[in-house]
Amino acid sequence: MTEPKPPVTTTSRAVWNGGARFTAGVGDKTHTIDAGSQTAPSPVQTLLNALATCSASDVVDFLEKRRTPPSRMEIDVVATRRGDYPRRVMNLEVTFTIDGADIEPDQAERAIRLSFGRYCTVAASLAGDIGLTSVLVLNGRPGKPVGHEMFSATFPRR
């Protein structure tokens, strides 16, 4: 049995710009977040953006390693949140619209499954009781929704 790797520290900083607006990030790699969702994505939209880009980068990496790179990819995330405070996310549906000549549907689905089940740091950081469904639209043809067990629900706690 191999020893666990030491923890990795990741930092970010948010600076309040007045009203509900913040600049967040590190160094010169910052972006605006608007809790009122008037001039920039809200914190929850930023969370959904992080989930989309984290999982999509895993999918791209997997498909490129199989020598079937996508020619186009778009990721849509729909979150269902509680009506009452805290309005936490209760369910997520992520649609991956991918185009690529040599991509097999089973390999794209496997890439999505591996991302949510093993590699995507953002998905793993979300509470394990959040329902997660992905939909693959490959070369214009939508697949069936696939339920995913969240990484944090299955990963042993230390």
Secondary structure, 3 states (H helix, E strand, C coil): CCCCCCCCCCCCEEEECCCCEEEEEECCEEEEEECCCCCCCCHHHHHHHHHHHHHHHHHHHHHHHCCCCCCEEEEEEEEEECCCCCCCEEEEEEEEEEECCCCCHHHHHHHHHHHHHHHCHHHHHCCCCCEEEEEEEECCEECCCEEECCHHHHCCCC
